[in-house]
Amino acid sequence: MAWLTFASLIGYALVYTVWLKHATPQNIVIGGLAGAMPPLLGWVAVTGELNPHALLLVVLIFTWTPPHFWALAIHRQKDYAKAGVPMLPVTHGVEFTKTMILLYTLLLVVVGILPWLAGMSGLIYLFGSLALNLGFAWYAWCLKFADKKGLAWQTFKYSIWHIFGLFVALLADHAWYAVA
C-alpha cells in the first residue's frame, strides 16, 4: 500500500505538477492518472489487494478528467495563456478543445457502463450512470455545436456533480443489493 501511495504522490506532485503541467497540452490526460488514484488507494487500504473493480474506478475517473478540466480551461483560457501553461485551448484553440471534450465525454458514456458489464454493480448504477453520462454528453454536445457565453463554466460545474453522482449511484447500488 505504501509503495502505491508513494508512486501516486510522486506522479502528481512531481511528474504532473512540476513537469507535465508546463511541458505539454496533454498534461491533463497524462497527469489524470495520478488524480484518478484515490479510489484504488482506498480499495487497497481497506482490502489489502489490487482488484480489477478498483481499477475500473481509476479508469472511470481517468476518462472523466479531460472533459472536466478542459471545460475549465476554456473558461480560463486567458489566464492559462498569461501564465504560460500550455493547456489545450491555449495551444490548439477552443474549437479543437470542444471537439476533444465531446469525444472524451462519449468515451465516458461507454466507460461508465463497464462497472455494470463487469458485474461490479447492478441496475441502479447502470441507469444512474447512463443518465449522468448522457447529461454530460449533452453539455459537451451543446458546448461544441451551440456554445453560448458561460457554457464552458456550466459544463465544468455539471462535471463535478456528475462524478459525485456516479459514486453516489455506485454506493446506492451496493447498499440496495446488500440489503436485498
N, C-alpha and C positions, 0 to 999 in steps of 0.2 A: 504494500500500500504506500509506503513512504517513497519508494522509487517512482511510482506513478504520479504522486503529488508533486514530487520534485521536478519530474520531467514536464509536468503541466505548468508549473511555476516558471521554469526556465523558458519554456515555449512562449508563454505570454509575456513575461517581464523582459526577456532579452531578445528572443528571436522576433516576436511581433512588435513590441513597443519600441525597442531600440533600433532594430534593423529594418524589418519589413515595412513598417508603417511609413517610412520615408524612402523606401527603395523601389517600390513597385505599386502600380494601381491595383494589382491583385492582392494587396495586403489583407483585405478583409476576407477573401476566400481562403488564403493560406493560413492566416492568423486565426480564422474562425475555428479551427480545430482546438486550439487552446481554450477558447471561450466555450466550447461545447463539452469540455471535460467534466464539469461538476457532477452531472448525473452518474457518470462512470465512477468517479472518485467516491461518491456517496454509496453507490451499489457495492463497490469493493470494500469500503469501510464497514458496511453492515454485514455482508455475506462472507467476506474474505476470499472471493473468487471473481475472476473475469467471466462475464456471462454474455452470450450473444444478444440477449434482450437489452442489457446495459449499453451495448454498442449501438443498438438501434436508436436509443435515446440520443447518443452522440451524433449519429447521422442526421437525426431529425433537427437538432439544434444547428449542426453544421450547415445543413441545407437552408435553414431559416435565416441564418446570419447575413448573407449577402443582400437579399432584398430588403431586409430590415434596416441594415446600416446604410445601404446606398440611397434609400429614401431620405434618410437624414442627411447624407452627403449632398444630395441635390438641394435640399432645403438650405444647407450651409455651404454651398459651393464656393461662394466668395471668400468665406473665412478660411476654408482649406487652401484655396489658391493663394491668399495673402500669407498664410503660414508656410507655404511651400510643401504641403503634404499632397503627394500625388494620388489623390482619390480619383476614382473612375470618372466622375463628372468633370473633373478638372482636366484630366489627361485625354479623355476620349469623348467628352461632350455629354450633355444632358440627354439627348435623344438616344445615344448608344446605351447609356446607363439605364434609361427607361426600358429599353429592349431587354437588357440583362436582368432587370428586376422582374419583368414579366416571365422570362424563360426560367429563372430560378424559382419563381413562385409556382409555375406549372410543375416543375420538378418536385417542389414541396408537396403538391397535391398527391403525387404518386408516392413519395417517401412517407407521407402521412398515413397511408394505409398499410405500410409494412408491419407495424406492430400487430395489427389485426390479422394480416396474412400469416405472420409467424406464430400466431396463437398466443401472443403476449397479452392481448386484450380482447374484449368482446364487442358487442354491437353498440353499447353506449359510447365507447371510444370511437368506433368506426363512424357513427353518424355525427358525433361531435366534431371529429377531425374533418370529415368531409364538409360540414357546414362552415367551420372556421377557415379551412384552407380555400374553399371556394369564395368565401368573403375576401380573403387576402388576394386571391386571383382577380376578383372583381376590382379591388382597389388598384392592383397592378395594371389591369386592362385599361381602366379609366385614366391612370397616370400616363400610359403610353398613347392612348388614342383620343382622350377627351380631357386633357390636362386643364386645370384652372388654378388660379392663384391659391396657394396653401395646400394643394392636394398632396404634395410630397410629404408635408408635415403630418397631414391626416393619415396618410399611409403608414408613416413611421409609428404614429400613436396606435393605430389599429394593430400593427405588428406586435407591439408589446402586449396588448390584451389577447392577441391571437396565441402567442406562446404560452401565456398564463392559462388561457382557456384549454389548450391542448393538454397541459399537465393536469388541470382540474378534471377534464374528461377522463383521462387515464386513471386518476385516483378514484373518481366516482365509479368507473367501470370495475376497478378492483374491489372497491368496497361493496358494490352491489353483488358481484359474483362470490364474494367471501361470505356474505350473509345468505345468499340463495342456495 
